[in-house]
Amino acid sequence: MKKVHVGDEGCTQFFQRYVPKYAEPLELLGELDELVATLCLASSYLHSAGLDELVEVLEREVSRLSKVMSYVAGYGSKPVDETVVRELEKMIDDMWRELGTDFGFTYPTRCLEASLLNLARTVCRRVERRAAKLLHQGVLDRDTYRYLNRLSDLLFVAMLHAMKRR
């Protein structure tokens, strides 16, 4: 059982020192954690709805986001680069082509799977806003930021796919 509760003072250990729990990098880590949880929830519902091609996409990005979290926390090497960004761009383009029409911006209604993907997209956009601040402060690298931007685009197109399949 845990006996030391340093968090009771509103601080936690980060990069071998104690920092306030509201420090920007910790906020980003918390929001990334929320995004991963949201993607896992969406993935569970997509699987039960037979949308396994989207489940595969979400599971890959959950794995990648876990590595991003380790990187932001200082425990891993940079997990994304220009190649990953281009990979997502290609996937987004391919998914748009499959849709066959430009949906513009739309809100999912009466489709739980699409609604969960939309929720994940909005959480990702919040992560992206936090990451933009760290990018401009020189704390976060450009490729990781661009990856988060493309991920929210991918989630939007995935939402449209789920709506079309229902």
Sequence and secondary structure as in RCSB ss.txt:
>XXXX:A:sequence
MKKVHVGDEGCTQFFQRYVPKYAEPLELLGELDELVATLCLASSYLHSAGLDELVEVLEREVSRLSKVMSYVAGY
GSKPVDETVVRELEKMIDDMWRELGTDFGFTYPTRCLEASLLNLARTVCRRVERRAAKLLHQGVLDRDTYRYLNR
LSDLLFVAMLHAMKRR
>XXXX:A:secstr
     GGGGTEEEETTEEEETT HHHHHHHHHHHHHHHHHHHHHHHHHTT HHHHHHHHHHHHHHHHHHHHHTTS
S     HHHHHHHHHHHHHHHHHH S   S    S HHHHHHHHHHHHHHHHHHHHHHHHHTTSS HHHHHHHHH
HHHHHHHHHHHHHHH 
